[in-house]
Amino acid sequence: MARVSVSINGRVFDLACDEGQEGQLRDLARFFDGHVQELNRKFTNIGEPRVFIMAGLMIADQLAESLAEIEAIKREVVGLRQAGQQMRGQTLRIEESAVGDIEGLAERIEDLTRSLQV
């Protein structure tokens, strides 16, 4: 396990993480500390535990919104894939119809050519 020191709300915390995850943990701590600092600017004297809880809830709210957006995008992708499949089916039917029309025209041209040659 790796050890990382991070600063949150002006206090240093020594944390453990998996090897190679040190940078990610530092980034997360900076992200969390940014929310803590924002709350400290807005509210004075509410106490560190409450600030930490509020920051955690703000981040949880952002996560919930992001997850809802991801689900909406997933549904949209499914709809687009279905529409794409329908369009491919329509295109195939149009192509088959066009081939049939061209073959019919070719037969008519051959018939006309034969009748003109007589």
WOMO-V15966 format. One record per pair of residues at least 12 apart in sequence whose ideal C-beta (glycine too) atoms are under 6 Angstrom apart, sorted by sequence separation. I is the first residue (numbers start at 0). GAP is how many residues later the second one is. If there is no record, write none. Layout:
BEGIN
I & GAP
I & GAP
END
This chain:
BEGIN
38 & 12
2 & 13
3 & 13
0 & 15
1 & 15
35 & 15
38 & 15
38 & 16
1 & 17
3 & 18
35 & 19
1 & 20
5 & 20
34 & 20
3 & 21
7 & 21
5 & 23
34 & 23
7 & 25
8 & 27
END
